[in-house]
């Protein structure tokens, strides 16, 4: 029997017990690869929601932490990132429904594509185009966004996410955490993409802690942060943030 290294699935929760319970059932039944769940309860006051997160953690021998005062999403994601000890990880918001075997497809294509950055899975809301990326001197089909960023969820190498500096916590870009970190990864010469062989449905959940409104100010801050990411040196080349 082959031994598989586990993948860490990171989840931020906050109340919304009905939606969280649906997500927990889905993620346990549709994840057919060895994994452990790292759950960060971001200020829940609902005992049922707290219990769901603790059950996910205990069933997988993962990690659980809870704070009484909610943090910004970037901060919560970084708290989880610090706990990961597996080579690969996924950050999956609870408004996602993922197809059966999604993690095998994500892992296989991420390993196969040359200079793979972070990946996501195409949803019904994504405006993407089909393209081909180099893999072992062959071309593999995948989906790309025009700006080479990703959204909705995130899968990739833990070391890459840590080396890039983790998620932004200072720019007030609420709702654009995945887009911003994937943009920095792209600037380091990595290829971000959406895998072809899995499906994702993105639901609407009203919860300002987990899904903050993308305000005009947040959009403005996000665009400014993308400009700031283009750090220039004297010779006109970008200075790498990865040592």
PyMOL commands that set and color helices and strands:
alter all, ss='L'
color gray80, all
select helices_A, chain A and resi 17-30+47-60+73-83+102-112+158-163+177-187+216-228
alter helices_A, ss='H'
color red, helices_A
select strands_A, chain A and resi 7-13+35-42+63-67+88-92+96-98+116-121+129-135+138-144+153-157+191-195+200-202
alter strands_A, ss='S'
color yellow, strands_A
deselect
rebuild
show_as cartoon
